Amino acid sequence: MITLSNGEQVEFLTGSGALGFDGRGWWWEYPLRWLGILNPHEFTIVVKTLTLRPRKGNLRWYAPWRCVRLIPGGTVNAVGLTNPGVDWWIRACYPRMRRMGLQTVVSVYPESVEEAHAFADKLRPLHIAAIELNASCPNVEHCETDAVNHVYAIACALRGAGHPLIVKVGYDQPYVAIAQSLEGVAEAIHAINAVPWRLVFGDKPSPLARLGGGGVSGEPIRPFVREAVQRLRDATRLPIIAGGGIYTLHDLQELWELGARAFSIGTLFLRAPWKPNRLVRAWRTQQARQPQRQTVTNSAGKQSNG
Ligand SMILES: Cc1cc2nc3c(=O)[nH]c(=O)nc-3n(C[C@H](O)[C@H](O)[C@H](O)COP(=O)(O)O)c2cc1C
């Protein structure tokens, strides 16, 4: 569990994109929600990443498989940040999420410091738990020559919104240096985003080769997540949210022992949408039986074992 400076507590987050733009999930998940098998209220909902202006990307609602494919144990996607823009989200999704009482984190992708200021102005009046800076989409070109300074400057601008900031990093970035630069700016670091296909599978052809290969999620990226959490734990005091291939209690246990204090679940919603809520409940039951293991992490990044 991580307690943010505004008192909001986060423990299980949906990976951005897992339950769509408003926490109700994608259309094929609705029946499970109606039956109570998929309950968004047990998660902190991280909204699918928004850009300042609408972005076409590669996702078409009538043919999602064009840019999202199941692969053994996981998925590969090349959605490319398809979204109708932050103004649409504030108008169409935010009021519904408020009505539903969902704990909401807004994931954003500003392309420049100016855009980050514009995001901050738009998000400042909203009642949200936090902003997540998606600093790491594997499906858009990162042309910044100096990723650390670029992310730092954008993070500082987003802080102007007055909400706690989470920064989501990628394995293909200098994520340790980014995290170190963000101490005192961000309140948690989220590791990791989908991993570019070539880093996971080398020269093996991707089913999404025509879209640049895509980003891999799920079981194939587990070793990358474990490495990232361990390196972050050794190098920074920022609380860590771990995500990538979390399917089982064993995954949660391993990541906890490596130093993660909150978890995000993405691909499991796609592959077996009836499982994430069961997993959360099983973890909470296990934790309740072991009260000495409950660790509280505060926004300054200090951890105390109670
Ligand atoms: C179809 C799809 C769409 C995604 N969209 C986003 C996104 O908009 N923003 C983001 O930060 N991450 C996005 N992700 C990455 C996930 O949030 C998550 O970080 C990643 O898949 C690793 O976790 P997992 O193995 O549990 O899925 C997406 C992943 C998938 C499979």
The ligand as a Gaussian input file, in Angstrom:
#p B3LYP/6-31G(d) Opt

LIG

0 1
 C       -3.775000      -3.167000     -25.326000
 C       -2.901000      -2.425000     -24.367000
 C       -3.017000      -1.043000     -24.251000
 C       -2.200000      -0.345000     -23.368000
 N       -2.333000       1.022000     -23.286000
 C       -1.553000       1.712000     -22.412000
 C       -1.697000       3.110000     -22.276000
 O       -2.532000       3.752000     -22.905000
 N       -0.869000       3.741000     -21.389000
 C        0.058000       3.071000     -20.632000
 O        0.760000       3.700000     -19.826000
 N        0.199000       1.744000     -20.736000
 C       -0.573000       1.049000     -21.604000
 N       -0.427000      -0.310000     -21.716000
 C        0.580000      -0.995000     -20.875000
 C       -0.080000      -1.561000     -19.615000
 O       -0.722000      -0.570000     -18.846000
 C        0.965000      -2.266000     -18.714000
 O        1.867000      -1.310000     -18.209000
 C        1.763000      -3.305000     -19.465000
 O        0.918000      -4.046000     -20.329000
 C        2.476000      -4.269000     -18.509000
 O        1.605000      -4.837000     -17.575000
 P        0.812000      -6.244000     -17.837000
 O        1.842000      -7.268000     -18.211000
 O        0.110000      -6.540000     -16.554000
 O       -0.117000      -5.976000     -18.951000
 C       -1.237000      -1.030000     -22.588000
 C       -1.133000      -2.423000     -22.696000
 C       -1.942000      -3.126000     -23.568000
 C       -1.791000      -4.623000     -23.675000

